[in-house]
Amino acid sequence: MIEIYTVPVTPFLQNCRIIVCKASNQAAIVDPGGDKEKIIAKLTALEVKVEKIILTHGHLDHVGATMDLKQHYNIPVVGPHRDEQFWFDALPEQAKMFGFNYLDPFLPDEWLVDGEQVTVGSVSFKVFHCPGHTPGHVVFYEPNTNVVLVGDVLFKGSIGRTDFPRGDANQLVSSIKQKLFTLPDETSVLSGHGDNTTIGHEKASNPFLSGRFG
């Protein structure tokens, strides 16, 4: 059994998530985009043991506080897929582009591949490689709680941007339909920005995926 807490960070209001395994009280930080003090304060209040950082992709608003938190807790960084390396290499340019403080390039301790499992305490999340928004984007599905953390692949009523370098709109739609839309309709979708939704709701009404837009 897991609990998932949301900590909106940075002016982009990116949904940093804290996953807590209730059986072990171990926790993972997903996409710490910035505001490290805010994230640390939440973790301290929860009184959990932080075991790892998990990343969906390499955009600055999802990784900006990663190295500070890695060093603070002495924990590994897991994910995304290796095809994302160019975004990590370009972190200084990303920071300059978006008006963030300078950020050194870094790489995760472990790359992920499609079909792999990532654990938080005694709970396992299945990894899906879902390129399109970025080439190495991954999402994380936990079948018992029936929740999927999708980063910037899918949003309530929308999909991820594809106008950044190596974005691909057709590939993104294919990723969503072939990977995410195979999950049960009642699956909760936790996006990197905005409100939660469900797979069934997006199948039925998302204009970018139902043929009613573009």
Backbone as CSV, one residue per row, in Angstrom:
resi,resn,N_x,N_y,N_z,CA_x,CA_y,CA_z,C_x,C_y,C_z
1,MET,0.858,-1.207,0.000,0.000,0.000,0.000,0.883,1.242,0.000
2,ILE,0.506,2.223,-0.786,1.295,3.450,-0.860,0.419,4.670,-0.590
3,GLU,1.089,5.715,-0.167,0.496,7.049,-0.119,1.338,7.926,-1.034
4,ILE,0.675,8.811,-1.786,1.390,9.728,-2.676,1.011,11.153,-2.311
5,TYR,2.021,11.959,-2.035,1.830,13.353,-1.654,2.359,14.242,-2.767
6,THR,1.724,15.377,-2.971,2.097,16.306,-4.036,2.665,17.580,-3.441
7,VAL,3.823,17.992,-3.964,4.458,19.243,-3.549,4.690,20.076,-4.808
8,PRO,3.811,21.041,-5.121,4.041,21.889,-6.299,5.287,22.751,-6.100
9,VAL,6.155,22.780,-7.118,7.419,23.504,-6.997,7.663,24.393,-8.209
10,THR,8.427,25.425,-7.997,8.894,26.398,-8.997,7.735,27.188,-9.593
11,PRO,8.042,28.275,-10.298,6.973,29.036,-10.967,6.198,28.228,-12.006
12,PHE,6.748,27.073,-12.437,6.043,26.219,-13.389,4.992,25.351,-12.704
13,LEU,4.901,25.427,-11.368,3.944,24.624,-10.591,4.014,23.156,-10.992
14,GLN,5.222,22.649,-11.009,5.445,21.244,-11.340,5.104,20.386,-10.129
15,ASN,4.399,19.288,-10.371,3.949,18.416,-9.287,5.043,17.432,-8.895
16,CYS,5.907,17.841,-7.979,6.819,16.886,-7.367,5.972,15.943,-6.511
17,ARG,6.227,14.651,-6.622,5.458,13.661,-5.849,6.375,12.953,-4.847
18,ILE,5.834,12.671,-3.690,6.513,11.856,-2.688,5.708,10.569,-2.531
19,ILE,6.341,9.446,-2.850,5.701,8.136,-2.722,6.165,7.502,-1.420
20,VAL,5.225,7.078,-0.591,5.562,6.447,0.676,4.992,5.036,0.705
21,CYS,5.852,4.045,0.927,5.422,2.678,1.166,5.008,2.573,2.630
22,LYS,3.739,2.339,2.871,3.220,2.350,4.242,3.764,1.191,5.069
23,ALA,4.063,0.070,4.426,4.555,-1.099,5.160,5.950,-0.872,5.725
24,SER,6.800,-0.161,4.957,8.202,0.012,5.358,8.548,1.428,5.809
25,ASN,7.657,2.383,5.535,7.887,3.809,5.793,9.045,4.356,4.951
26,GLN,9.363,3.669,3.856,10.372,4.174,2.939,9.696,5.029,1.865
27,ALA,10.449,5.990,1.351,9.871,6.964,0.428,10.799,7.232,-0.742
28,ALA,10.187,7.679,-1.846,10.924,8.139,-3.017,10.401,9.498,-3.431
29,ILE,11.292,10.306,-3.953,10.937,11.628,-4.478,10.874,11.513,-5.991
30,VAL,9.758,11.903,-6.578,9.601,11.840,-8.030,9.612,13.253,-8.605
31,ASP,10.543,13.511,-9.514,10.645,14.782,-10.247,10.739,16.002,-9.330
32,PRO,11.821,16.102,-8.559,12.029,17.297,-7.734,12.552,18.458,-8.573
33,GLY,11.646,19.266,-9.090,12.010,20.305,-10.039,12.684,21.522,-9.452
34,GLY,12.569,21.716,-8.146,13.160,22.874,-7.482,12.600,23.001,-6.080
35,ASP,12.863,24.154,-5.452,12.345,24.429,-4.101,12.699,23.304,-3.135
36,LYS,13.995,23.017,-3.034,14.428,21.870,-2.224,13.981,21.985,-0.774
37,GLU,13.973,23.204,-0.219,13.579,23.367,1.176,12.125,22.946,1.394
38,LYS,11.274,23.248,0.430,9.863,22.869,0.507,9.707,21.351,0.504
39,ILE,10.485,20.678,-0.334,10.430,19.224,-0.418,10.974,18.591,0.861
40,ILE,12.097,19.101,1.350,12.685,18.578,2.582,11.732,18.768,3.754
41,ALA,11.069,19.920,3.814,10.125,20.190,4.898,8.986,19.174,4.899
42,LYS,8.482,18.834,3.703,7.395,17.856,3.619,7.874,16.475,4.053
43,LEU,9.057,16.087,3.607,9.603,14.786,3.981,9.859,14.701,5.483
44,THR,10.337,15.787,6.055,10.573,15.821,7.501,9.263,15.672,8.264
45,ALA,8.228,16.363,7.806,6.925,16.276,8.462,6.344,14.867,8.365
46,LEU,6.617,14.179,7.268,6.101,12.825,7.088,6.865,11.786,7.909
47,GLU,8.059,12.139,8.344,8.897,11.238,9.157,9.134,9.909,8.440
48,VAL,9.610,10.010,7.204,9.872,8.830,6.383,11.366,8.675,6.134
49,LYS,11.743,7.489,5.677,13.127,7.233,5.272,13.202,7.356,3.751
50,VAL,13.925,8.341,3.269,14.003,8.595,1.828,15.059,7.681,1.219
51,GLU,14.662,6.900,0.221,15.577,5.903,-0.327,16.072,6.209,-1.730
52,LYS,15.350,7.026,-2.500,15.806,7.299,-3.863,15.038,8.475,-4.460
53,ILE,15.600,8.996,-5.549,14.934,9.979,-6.399,14.634,9.301,-7.723
54,ILE,13.421,9.489,-8.221,12.998,8.891,-9.486,12.640,10.012,-10.457
55,LEU,13.163,9.943,-11.672,12.936,10.997,-12.662,12.197,10.453,-13.880
56,THR,11.203,11.221,-14.343,10.476,10.833,-15.555,11.182,11.305,-16.818
57,HIS,11.825,12.482,-16.763,12.548,13.008,-17.921,13.478,14.123,-17.465
58,GLY,14.218,14.695,-18.405,15.308,15.580,-18.044,15.053,17.061,-18.153
59,HIS,13.813,17.489,-18.285,13.542,18.921,-18.331,13.806,19.558,-16.971
60,LEU,14.325,20.769,-17.009,14.789,21.445,-15.808,13.729,21.540,-14.718
61,ASP,12.474,21.796,-15.111,11.429,21.970,-14.101,11.044,20.661,-13.424
62,HIS,11.655,19.554,-13.858,11.424,18.256,-13.212,12.661,17.738,-12.478
63,VAL,13.812,18.339,-12.708,15.058,17.795,-12.134,15.876,18.826,-11.360
64,GLY,15.405,20.066,-11.272,16.245,21.158,-10.781,16.813,20.992,-9.382
65,ALA,16.110,20.287,-8.495,16.599,20.113,-7.116,17.201,18.725,-6.894
66,THR,17.390,17.977,-7.959,17.811,16.579,-7.815,19.139,16.437,-7.090
67,MET,20.158,17.132,-7.527,21.479,16.929,-6.942,21.550,17.441,-5.502
68,ASP,20.858,18.529,-5.207,20.826,19.003,-3.817,20.195,17.960,-2.900
69,LEU,19.113,17.334,-3.354,18.440,16.321,-2.540,19.237,15.024,-2.491
70,LYS,19.869,14.681,-3.589,20.746,13.491,-3.603,21.831,13.618,-2.541
71,GLN,22.450,14.791,-2.488,23.523,15.007,-1.518,22.985,15.117,-0.092
72,HIS,21.838,15.738,0.073,21.253,15.919,1.401,20.920,14.574,2.041
73,TYR,20.338,13.661,1.247,19.904,12.369,1.786,20.870,11.218,1.474
74,ASN,21.880,11.491,0.643,22.839,10.461,0.226,22.112,9.266,-0.405
75,ILE,21.360,9.564,-1.463,20.513,8.567,-2.119,20.783,8.559,-3.623
76,PRO,20.455,7.455,-4.298,20.667,7.386,-5.744,19.550,8.060,-6.539
77,VAL,19.886,8.375,-7.780,18.934,8.931,-8.738,18.659,7.868,-9.799
78,VAL,17.378,7.540,-9.991,16.977,6.452,-10.879,16.106,7.004,-12.000
79,GLY,16.465,6.649,-13.246,15.693,7.078,-14.406,16.109,8.468,-14.865
80,PRO,15.655,8.840,-16.058,14.750,8.123,-16.971,15.493,7.143,-17.887
81,HIS,15.061,7.068,-19.144,15.674,6.213,-20.165,16.928,6.894,-20.707
82,ARG,17.879,6.098,-21.161,19.169,6.619,-21.621,19.044,7.634,-22.765
83,ASP,17.977,7.559,-23.545,17.799,8.502,-24.658,17.606,9.934,-24.185
84,GLU,17.502,10.115,-22.883,17.302,11.451,-22.312,18.609,12.167,-21.990
85,GLN,19.737,11.518,-22.217,21.005,12.077,-21.742,21.269,13.482,-22.276
86,PHE,20.869,13.760,-23.515,21.205,15.077,-24.083,20.548,16.210,-23.299
87,TRP,19.367,15.952,-22.690,18.728,16.991,-21.872,19.502,17.230,-20.577
88,PHE,20.070,16.176,-20.004,20.876,16.338,-18.794,22.183,17.075,-19.125
89,ASP,22.755,16.750,-20.262,23.967,17.449,-20.692,23.701,18.939,-20.921
90,ALA,22.469,19.284,-21.297,22.106,20.661,-21.642,21.506,21.437,-20.468
91,LEU,21.643,20.942,-19.236,21.030,21.635,-18.096,21.497,23.089,-17.938
92,PRO,22.768,23.425,-18.174,23.145,24.849,-18.084,22.381,25.718,-19.080
93,GLU,22.206,25.220,-20.305,21.472,25.975,-21.318,19.984,26.064,-20.953
94,GLN,19.429,24.979,-20.405,18.033,25.008,-19.965,17.834,26.075,-18.887
95,ALA,18.748,26.116,-17.931,18.634,27.088,-16.832,18.652,28.512,-17.373
96,LYS,19.548,28.775,-18.312,19.639,30.108,-18.900,18.369,30.452,-19.676
97,MET,17.835,29.481,-20.411,16.656,29.699,-21.233,15.428,30.049,-20.383
98,PHE,15.288,29.387,-19.243,14.080,29.545,-18.435,14.267,30.460,-17.228
99,GLY,15.436,31.104,-17.125,15.646,32.066,-16.063,15.896,31.457,-14.698
100,PHE,16.353,30.208,-14.667,16.708,29.553,-13.406,18.174,29.845,-13.078
101,ASN,18.554,29.617,-11.831,19.952,29.690,-11.460,20.744,28.624,-12.212
102,TYR,22.035,28.896,-12.414,22.893,27.954,-13.139,22.813,26.570,-12.519
103,LEU,22.762,25.554,-13.366,22.703,24.172,-12.905,23.728,23.344,-13.667
104,ASP,24.609,22.680,-12.918,25.604,21.814,-13.545,24.937,20.610,-14.199
105,PRO,25.491,20.110,-15.291,24.998,18.852,-15.847,25.216,17.715,-14.846
106,PHE,24.341,16.745,-14.878,24.535,15.526,-14.094,23.859,14.386,-14.830
107,LEU,24.152,13.172,-14.421,23.494,11.997,-14.973,22.940,11.164,-13.828
108,PRO,21.866,10.427,-14.070,21.348,9.551,-13.021,22.327,8.427,-12.704
109,ASP,22.142,7.821,-11.550,22.951,6.663,-11.189,22.517,5.422,-11.950
110,GLU,21.280,5.404,-12.395,20.742,4.245,-13.097,19.751,4.694,-14.164
111,TRP,19.989,4.280,-15.418,19.013,4.474,-16.482,17.975,3.362,-16.407
112,LEU,16.787,3.610,-16.941,15.715,2.623,-16.941,15.364,2.205,-18.359
113,VAL,14.772,1.013,-18.483,14.303,0.532,-19.781,12.850,0.097,-19.649
114,ASP,12.176,0.048,-20.776,10.768,-0.343,-20.815,10.576,-1.731,-20.217
115,GLY,9.571,-1.871,-19.343,9.268,-3.154,-18.749,9.983,-3.444,-17.447
116,GLU,10.935,-2.603,-17.079,11.655,-2.770,-15.828,10.756,-2.441,-14.638
117,GLN,11.218,-2.819,-13.437,10.498,-2.499,-12.206,11.342,-1.546,-11.366
118,VAL,10.685,-0.570,-10.739,11.334,0.307,-9.770,10.606,0.134,-8.443
119,THR,11.369,-0.113,-7.392,10.749,-0.357,-6.094,10.824,0.874,-5.200
120,VAL,9.790,1.016,-4.376,9.790,1.970,-3.263,9.383,1.159,-2.042
121,GLY,10.331,0.894,-1.168,10.059,-0.030,-0.086,9.712,-1.391,-0.651
122,SER,8.540,-1.903,-0.306,8.114,-3.217,-0.780,7.171,-3.134,-1.976
123,VAL,6.998,-1.935,-2.527,6.066,-1.718,-3.635,6.843,-1.580,-4.943
124,SER,6.344,-2.213,-5.998,7.006,-2.169,-7.305,6.176,-1.383,-8.312
125,PHE,6.848,-0.520,-9.052,6.239,0.231,-10.145,6.796,-0.308,-11.462
126,LYS,5.914,-0.531,-12.429,6.356,-0.944,-13.757,6.723,0.278,-14.577
127,VAL,7.830,0.188,-15.287,8.336,1.290,-16.100,7.847,1.135,-17.539
128,PHE,7.271,2.209,-18.076,6.939,2.277,-19.496,7.768,3.396,-20.132
129,HIS,8.481,3.074,-21.197,9.173,4.099,-21.974,8.149,4.742,-22.900
130,CYS,7.899,6.038,-22.721,6.859,6.750,-23.478,7.443,7.983,-24.153
131,PRO,8.214,7.814,-25.219,8.821,8.963,-25.893,7.795,9.803,-26.632
132,GLY,8.201,11.024,-26.937,7.359,11.953,-27.697,7.494,13.361,-27.163
133,HIS,7.192,13.563,-25.879,7.468,14.853,-25.245,8.973,15.054,-25.205
134,THR,9.670,14.029,-24.761,11.127,13.925,-24.877,11.448,12.487,-25.255
135,PRO,12.633,12.225,-25.805,12.907,10.873,-26.318,13.080,9.811,-25.246
136,GLY,13.502,10.206,-24.047,13.760,9.221,-23.003,12.758,9.240,-21.867
137,HIS,11.597,9.820,-22.091,10.586,9.953,-21.036,10.074,8.574,-20.613
138,VAL,9.930,8.384,-19.288,9.350,7.153,-18.764,8.195,7.503,-17.822
139,VAL,7.297,6.541,-17.624,6.202,6.691,-16.664,6.216,5.470,-15.755
140,PHE,5.512,5.575,-14.621,5.584,4.547,-13.582,4.179,4.130,-13.160
141,TYR,3.890,2.828,-13.302,2.556,2.295,-13.015,2.599,1.324,-11.843
142,GLU,1.700,1.545,-10.878,1.591,0.644,-9.732,0.213,-0.007,-9.775
143,PRO,0.127,-1.315,-10.084,-1.165,-1.941,-10.367,-2.060,-2.145,-9.152
144,ASN,-1.493,-2.323,-7.976,-2.331,-2.584,-6.805,-3.098,-1.344,-6.361
145,THR,-2.416,-0.205,-6.376,-3.083,1.068,-6.083,-3.777,1.604,-7.324
146,ASN,-3.375,1.091,-8.494,-3.944,1.485,-9.782,-3.705,2.978,-10.051
147,VAL,-2.425,3.330,-10.019,-2.019,4.716,-10.239,-0.828,4.735,-11.185
148,VAL,-0.771,5.749,-12.048,0.353,5.902,-12.953,0.860,7.342,-12.885
149,LEU,2.160,7.485,-12.685,2.812,8.800,-12.665,3.378,9.040,-14.049
150,VAL,2.842,10.042,-14.739,3.092,10.173,-16.175,3.970,11.360,-16.564
151,GLY,4.492,12.115,-15.590,5.309,13.261,-15.961,4.554,14.188,-16.902
152,ASP,5.182,14.526,-18.034,4.567,15.440,-19.000,4.072,14.730,-20.256
153,VAL,3.752,13.437,-20.151,3.206,12.713,-21.299,1.740,13.051,-21.512
154,LEU,0.948,12.995,-20.441,-0.497,13.141,-20.531,-0.996,14.050,-19.421
155,PHE,-1.931,14.939,-19.775,-2.550,15.841,-18.810,-4.066,15.730,-18.899
156,LYS,-4.749,16.273,-17.924,-6.201,16.330,-17.976,-6.604,17.222,-19.149
157,GLY,-7.159,16.623,-20.187,-7.602,17.361,-21.358,-6.513,17.789,-22.307
158,SER,-5.288,17.282,-22.114,-4.202,17.720,-22.988,-3.109,16.653,-23.017
159,ILE,-2.069,16.937,-23.782,-0.891,16.071,-23.852,0.357,16.949,-23.763
160,GLY,1.508,16.314,-23.637,2.745,17.058,-23.498,3.127,17.840,-24.746
161,ARG,3.884,18.900,-24.543,4.413,19.679,-25.663,5.399,18.834,-26.468
162,THR,5.444,19.105,-27.764,6.392,18.388,-28.616,7.224,19.342,-29.466
163,ASP,7.247,20.624,-29.072,7.981,21.617,-29.860,9.395,21.844,-29.336
164,PHE,9.825,21.070,-28.337,11.214,21.134,-27.880,12.074,20.231,-28.763
165,PRO,13.414,20.394,-28.702,14.282,19.523,-29.497,13.997,18.044,-29.252
166,ARG,13.899,17.308,-30.347,13.668,15.860,-30.372,12.289,15.480,-29.841
167,GLY,11.368,16.436,-29.773,9.968,16.104,-29.518,9.325,15.573,-30.778
168,ASP,8.282,14.748,-30.617,7.644,14.121,-31.776,6.181,13.879,-31.431
169,ALA,5.291,14.648,-32.054,3.868,14.578,-31.715,3.265,13.221,-32.040
170,ASN,3.589,12.670,-33.202,3.045,11.367,-33.572,3.524,10.274,-32.616
171,GLN,4.790,10.368,-32.246,5.358,9.399,-31.304,4.693,9.504,-29.935
172,LEU,4.406,10.730,-29.505,3.755,10.926,-28.211,2.366,10.308,-28.192
173,VAL,1.577,10.577,-29.218,0.229,10.001,-29.288,0.308,8.470,-29.312
174,SER,1.269,7.939,-30.051,1.451,6.487,-30.103,1.812,5.931,-28.733
175,SER,2.693,6.620,-28.011,3.077,6.185,-26.663,1.864,6.120,-25.745
176,ILE,1.045,7.154,-25.804,-0.138,7.207,-24.941,-1.102,6.080,-25.284
177,LYS,-1.386,5.912,-26.563,-2.392,4.916,-26.964,-1.894,3.485,-26.764
178,GLN,-0.603,3.238,-27.016,-0.084,1.879,-26.949,0.330,1.471,-25.541
179,LYS,0.663,2.435,-24.701,1.119,2.121,-23.342,0.062,2.518,-22.301
180,LEU,-0.243,3.799,-22.202,-1.124,4.264,-21.134,-2.557,3.795,-21.330
181,PHE,-3.041,3.814,-22.558,-4.444,3.460,-22.789,-4.703,1.957,-22.728
182,THR,-3.662,1.160,-22.460,-3.865,-0.265,-22.190,-4.145,-0.511,-20.709
183,LEU,-3.987,0.516,-19.886,-4.238,0.383,-18.446,-5.741,0.449,-18.178
184,PRO,-6.198,-0.049,-17.030,-7.627,0.006,-16.707,-8.158,1.443,-16.716
185,ASP,-9.409,1.601,-17.145,-10.010,2.929,-17.242,-9.990,3.677,-15.917
186,GLU,-10.092,2.958,-14.809,-10.158,3.614,-13.500,-8.785,4.017,-12.961
187,THR,-7.720,3.742,-13.708,-6.375,4.099,-13.264,-6.255,5.604,-13.061
188,SER,-5.776,6.006,-11.885,-5.529,7.421,-11.605,-4.270,7.878,-12.323
189,VAL,-4.362,8.996,-13.014,-3.249,9.566,-13.767,-2.731,10.789,-13.011
190,LEU,-1.480,10.703,-12.547,-0.853,11.804,-11.825,0.142,12.472,-12.767
191,SER,-0.214,13.669,-13.224,0.581,14.379,-14.227,1.595,15.309,-13.579
192,GLY,2.553,15.742,-14.406,3.597,16.623,-13.917,3.142,18.037,-13.643
193,HIS,2.010,18.427,-14.179,1.429,19.753,-13.944,-0.091,19.590,-13.929
194,GLY,-0.771,20.401,-13.156,-2.223,20.411,-13.190,-2.866,19.311,-12.370
195,ASP,-4.161,19.111,-12.642,-4.981,18.197,-11.854,-4.770,16.740,-12.254
196,ASN,-5.113,15.860,-11.314,-5.143,14.427,-11.632,-6.337,14.135,-12.539
197,THR,-6.249,12.983,-13.222,-7.353,12.539,-14.059,-7.382,11.022,-14.041
198,THR,-8.111,10.401,-14.947,-8.109,8.946,-15.069,-7.907,8.557,-16.519
199,ILE,-7.467,7.327,-16.712,-7.290,6.825,-18.079,-8.614,6.856,-18.830
200,GLY,-9.691,6.401,-18.192,-10.992,6.365,-18.858,-11.471,7.736,-19.281
201,HIS,-11.261,8.736,-18.410,-11.694,10.095,-18.738,-10.941,10.616,-19.959
202,GLU,-9.628,10.362,-20.006,-8.847,10.880,-21.139,-9.153,10.116,-22.431
203,LYS,-9.397,8.828,-22.324,-9.818,8.068,-23.515,-11.083,8.659,-24.118
204,ALA,-12.023,9.023,-23.256,-13.337,9.465,-23.722,-13.367,10.915,-24.166
205,SER,-12.524,11.771,-23.559,-12.740,13.202,-23.760,-11.517,14.016,-24.146
206,ASN,-10.319,13.452,-24.087,-9.134,14.251,-24.411,-9.145,14.605,-25.903
207,PRO,-9.230,15.882,-26.262,-9.400,16.253,-27.666,-8.194,15.918,-28.528
208,PHE,-7.033,15.762,-27.936,-5.829,15.438,-28.708,-5.757,13.953,-29.031
209,LEU,-6.610,13.155,-28.384,-6.519,11.710,-28.525,-7.803,11.055,-29.011
210,SER,-8.882,11.818,-29.020,-10.180,11.255,-29.412,-10.544,11.569,-30.862
211,GLY,-9.632,12.225,-31.568,-9.894,12.551,-32.967,-10.660,13.834,-33.170
212,ARG,-10.905,14.589,-32.073,-11.670,15.827,-32.195,-10.790,17.070,-32.294
213,PHE,-9.474,16.847,-32.330,-8.551,17.983,-32.445,-7.409,17.566,-33.340
214,GLY,-7.083,18.407,-34.304,-5.928,18.163,-35.168,-6.146,16.989,-36.124
